[in-house]
Amino acid sequence: MIIAGVYSFKKGREVIEEKFGNELIEIRRCINAVDSKKHRGKISEEQTMVGRTLYSPTSLNKSFEKEFNALHWYKNRITCKYSTEYYTDNYQPPPTKTRPPYREMDFVKNRLGIEVQFGKYAFMVYNVCAKMTIFNKLGIIDAGVEIVPVKEFANDMSTGVSYFEQFIWDLEHRGISDIDIPVLILGIAGN
């Protein structure tokens, strides 16, 4: 795959080039190592559009995971303990029988967090404007990288994903808050 777009949110590019140069080299290496052609048509027939062979976001995510794990980038999961103090007196939540809720960063290494996003649009904004600030506040990361498809690439995916151009438009119109952290957003395209 190739990097087709670069956006610096709160001086993300400058901070990451200065403080995380080696990690940025590894990120570029991982992106370049993923062969998008291998992920066309790896979806079930009912997910395809008539006459089109589409990319599988799930398959792409697995390839990114393989590449980043090989360079010792790993998921970081934090358990969420939800407060019950805000429930009304007439509500009692049922006991949970499943594993506790959590938040997870796709990859972390040397205090740099990465999210690879081929999912729904809301997660792109959430990753940069909420999740990365939470992981920063908890002392896990200092800066972040968001890897998203450009519109042309997103148009050929099997699920309705958002894309670099829309994400950048939203961030530019939202503005920067004092709690935001430096994030480098990379728009990628197939090779």
C-alpha positions as CSV (number, residue, x, y, z in Angstrom):
1,M,0.0,0.0,0.0
2,I,1.1,3.6,-0.3
3,I,0.7,6.7,1.7
4,A,-1.5,9.0,-0.4
5,G,-2.3,11.8,2.1
6,V,-0.7,13.3,5.2
7,Y,-2.4,15.6,7.7
8,S,-0.8,17.0,10.9
9,F,-3.3,17.5,13.7
10,K,-1.9,19.7,16.6
11,K,1.5,19.5,15.0
12,G,1.4,15.7,14.9
13,R,3.7,15.4,11.9
14,E,6.4,17.7,13.4
15,V,6.2,16.0,16.9
16,I,6.3,12.5,15.5
17,E,9.2,13.2,13.1
18,E,11.2,14.8,15.9
19,K,10.4,12.4,18.8
20,F,9.4,9.2,17.1
21,G,11.6,9.1,14.0
22,N,12.4,5.4,14.2
23,E,8.8,4.5,14.9
24,L,7.7,6.5,11.9
25,I,10.1,4.6,9.7
26,E,8.5,1.3,11.0
27,I,5.0,2.6,10.3
28,R,5.9,3.5,6.7
29,R,7.5,0.1,6.3
30,C,4.4,-1.7,7.6
31,I,2.1,0.3,5.3
32,N,4.4,-0.5,2.3
33,A,4.5,-4.2,3.2
34,V,0.7,-4.7,3.0
35,D,-0.2,-5.8,-0.5
36,S,-3.8,-4.5,-1.1
37,K,-4.2,-6.8,-4.1
38,K,-4.2,-9.8,-1.7
39,H,-7.3,-8.5,0.0
40,R,-9.6,-8.1,-2.9
41,G,-12.4,-10.6,-3.0
42,K,-11.8,-12.0,0.5
43,I,-15.4,-11.5,1.4
44,S,-18.6,-13.5,1.2
45,E,-20.8,-13.3,-1.9
46,E,-23.6,-11.5,-0.2
47,Q,-21.3,-8.6,0.8
48,T,-20.2,-7.9,-2.8
49,M,-21.7,-5.4,-5.2
50,V,-22.8,-6.9,-8.4
51,G,-19.9,-7.0,-10.9
52,R,-17.4,-5.6,-8.4
53,T,-14.6,-7.3,-6.5
54,L,-14.1,-5.4,-3.2
55,Y,-11.4,-5.1,-0.5
56,S,-12.0,-6.8,2.8
57,P,-11.4,-4.5,5.8
58,T,-11.1,-7.5,8.1
59,S,-8.4,-9.1,5.9
60,L,-6.6,-5.8,5.6
61,N,-6.6,-5.3,9.4
62,K,-5.1,-8.8,9.9
63,S,-2.3,-7.9,7.5
64,F,-1.5,-4.7,9.4
65,E,-1.6,-6.6,12.7
66,K,0.9,-9.1,11.3
67,E,3.3,-6.4,10.1
68,F,3.1,-4.3,13.3
69,N,3.4,-7.3,15.6
70,A,6.5,-8.4,13.7
71,L,8.1,-5.1,14.7
72,H,7.0,-5.4,18.4
73,W,4.0,-3.1,18.2
74,Y,1.2,-4.5,20.4
75,K,-2.4,-3.8,21.4
76,N,-2.9,-1.9,24.7
77,R,-6.1,-2.6,26.5
78,I,-7.4,-0.8,29.5
79,T,-10.4,-2.1,31.6
80,C,-13.2,0.3,32.1
81,K,-14.8,0.4,35.6
82,Y,-18.2,2.1,35.1
83,S,-19.6,4.1,37.9
84,T,-23.1,3.4,39.2
85,E,-23.5,6.6,41.2
86,Y,-25.3,8.3,38.4
87,Y,-28.2,5.8,38.1
88,T,-31.5,6.9,39.4
89,D,-32.9,5.2,42.6
90,N,-35.4,3.2,40.6
91,Y,-32.8,1.5,38.4
92,Q,-30.5,-1.3,39.3
93,P,-28.2,-2.6,36.5
94,P,-28.0,-6.4,36.1
95,P,-24.8,-8.1,37.1
96,T,-22.4,-8.6,34.2
97,K,-21.6,-12.2,33.2
98,T,-19.1,-11.4,30.4
99,R,-15.6,-10.0,30.5
100,P,-15.4,-6.4,31.7
101,P,-15.7,-3.6,29.2
102,Y,-12.5,-2.1,27.9
103,R,-10.9,0.4,25.5
104,E,-8.1,-0.7,23.2
105,M,-5.4,1.0,21.2
106,D,-4.5,-1.0,18.1
107,F,-0.8,-0.7,18.5
108,V,1.5,1.0,21.0
109,K,5.3,1.3,21.1
110,N,7.5,3.7,23.0
111,R,4.6,5.9,23.9
112,L,3.3,6.3,20.3
113,G,-0.2,4.9,19.7
114,I,-1.6,3.8,16.3
115,E,-5.1,3.2,15.2
116,V,-5.8,1.5,11.8
117,Q,-9.3,2.4,10.8
118,F,-11.2,0.7,8.1
119,G,-14.4,0.8,10.1
120,K,-17.3,3.2,10.5
121,Y,-16.7,6.9,10.3
122,A,-17.6,7.8,13.9
123,F,-14.5,5.8,15.1
124,M,-12.1,8.0,13.2
125,V,-13.2,11.2,15.1
126,Y,-13.5,9.2,18.3
127,N,-10.0,7.8,18.0
128,V,-8.4,11.2,17.7
129,C,-10.7,13.4,19.8
130,A,-11.4,10.9,22.7
131,K,-9.5,7.6,22.7
132,M,-6.1,9.1,22.1
133,T,-6.6,11.8,24.7
134,I,-7.7,9.1,27.2
135,F,-4.7,7.0,26.6
136,N,-2.5,10.1,26.9
137,K,-4.2,11.1,30.2
138,L,-3.5,7.6,31.5
139,G,0.2,7.9,30.7
140,I,0.3,5.3,27.9
141,I,0.9,7.5,24.8
142,D,2.3,11.0,24.1
143,A,1.2,11.2,20.4
144,G,-0.8,9.2,17.9
145,V,-1.0,8.0,14.3
146,E,-4.3,7.3,12.6
147,I,-4.2,5.2,9.4
148,V,-7.3,5.6,7.2
149,P,-8.2,5.0,3.6
150,V,-8.4,7.8,1.1
151,K,-11.9,8.1,-0.6
152,E,-10.9,6.3,-3.8
153,F,-9.7,3.3,-1.7
154,A,-12.7,3.4,0.6
155,N,-15.1,3.3,-2.4
156,D,-13.7,-0.2,-3.2
157,M,-14.2,-1.7,0.3
158,S,-16.9,-4.2,1.2
159,T,-18.3,-2.2,4.1
160,G,-19.3,1.4,4.4
161,V,-16.2,3.1,5.7
162,S,-15.3,6.7,5.9
163,Y,-12.2,8.2,4.4
164,F,-9.3,10.6,4.9
165,E,-10.8,13.6,3.0
166,Q,-14.0,13.7,5.1
167,F,-12.1,13.1,8.3
168,I,-9.7,16.0,7.6
169,W,-12.7,18.3,6.8
170,D,-14.3,17.5,10.1
171,L,-11.1,18.0,12.1
172,E,-10.4,21.4,10.4
173,H,-13.9,22.5,11.1
174,R,-13.9,21.2,14.7
175,G,-10.6,23.0,15.5
176,I,-8.1,22.0,18.2
177,S,-8.8,21.8,21.9
178,D,-6.4,22.2,24.7
179,I,-6.8,18.5,25.6
180,D,-6.0,17.2,22.1
181,I,-2.7,15.5,21.5
182,P,-0.4,15.6,18.4
183,V,-1.7,13.1,15.8
184,L,-0.4,12.3,12.4
185,I,-3.1,11.2,10.0
186,L,-2.1,9.0,7.1
187,G,-4.4,8.5,4.2
188,I,-3.6,5.2,2.4
189,A,-4.4,3.8,-1.0
190,G,-4.0,0.5,-2.7
191,N,-0.9,-0.5,-4.6
